[in-house]
Amino acid sequence: MDHKQRLQQAQDFIWRNARLVERFLFSYLFDHGAKEPVLVALRAYQNTDGGFGNALEPDKRCPSSQPQDIEFALHILDALDAMHDPLVTRACDYLVTITTPEGGVPFALPTVNAYPHAPWWTVDDNPPALLNPTAAIAGLLLKHGIQHPWLEAASAFCWRQIAETTTDAFHTLIPAITFLEYAPDRERAAHELQRIAARISQPGVIELNPDAEGYVQKPLDWAPTPQSFCRRLFTGDVIQRHLVALANRQQSDGSWPISWDPISPAVELEWRGWMTIAALRTLDAYASLT
């Protein structure tokens, strides 16, 4: 299948099944659409407290603001190059109100427990701050030169946690890498990135089989673009094999699948809309170099 056919099939799936925010985002990224409709759709997910909620991250159906929904919103704004929109300042103001004494924000707030959610979203009454999502949020803000009082304490928290952690867990290290890619102290960041690279380069950490199934993280999950820090960990041949496999995972309806169990058919469709855009962006990012 050539690029045009792949894009047409994906577009058909998006128009049939994806949320409004992903439909507008698809149009912006792949069909010369405008930014403003995406921003209008995204504003519907922002609550009066400034945080984002309302199942923007689809696996929990909580209407109240959640840290992960803020990260999700920032990824959309990053794709639009619209991080200076007032949406961001309001979200940062909200982050101040949920920051723990450690200086970061939790993975989720207890309000998530009252609504349908995937099992991994259940949290205690007083959840601790974590690199996921604190480091991802801080990193995206630093990438775009956003200045806000929340960033100082959050950055200090990230530096401490990154220095102390020995984990090779994807969902902790990808946020950490995002922070380190854009942290202003480049010498310190380079040191920590090398420590992380040595850790995840150990056999068995990254799934190198392009046809492996289940909830595993492969090279293109770690390096979704050629500019990603983790791209240097893989040979060109490995990347090429995984690009072919990624293209081949497009389903007959035009979408890319998810690799975990959703809590409802609607949640699965919402995620497949997002994953379809992500797959196309990765394929395009690498294709631009050939």
C-alpha angles and dihedrals in degrees: 000000000000126000095262093053092046091052094046092052091047091049091053091054092047093051092047101043119006128099120262092254091055092044091056091042091052090051091050095047101040110016107040092260124163127259097228097072089054091051092048091052092046092052089064088068094053115095128215089260090063097250126113123244138129093113096298082151094050104213093080123045097207115140095202123086119282131184093235091055089056090054090048091051092049091053089055092047090047090054089052093044085233101125091129091066114120087247087078098052091050091050091049091050088054092049089060089061095054100038113122124225088265089066101248138085129251127253088248140351123241092251087078090070094069094063136057109285143155113269094253090061095066109111139182124255093261107030117189126239114267138189086243105096104355094070094045092051093046092046094052091049091050091048090062098038095248112170119206135143091243091067097066097061092036092053092049089051092050094050091051095046095045091051092050102042123093096179125130092198114138096218092054099040100046091059089044091051091049089055094046093048090062105026110124095228095079097176093054091043092051090053093052093044090055090051090052093046091053091050098049093042089069114111114273099020096096119041105235097179104100091204097050114129133209131047099328132134117234132189094276090053089057094039109028091165134031088247093059114116092235093057088088090063093069135061120239089250092056091049092048093052090051093047089055090048092048091052090048092053091070105116128227091261090057098255136111116237131236122237101218136065113270121212094232142005090255092055091051092052092047091052093044089056090054094043091050091056091046093051092049092049092052093048091048093046092057094038090059089067095055 
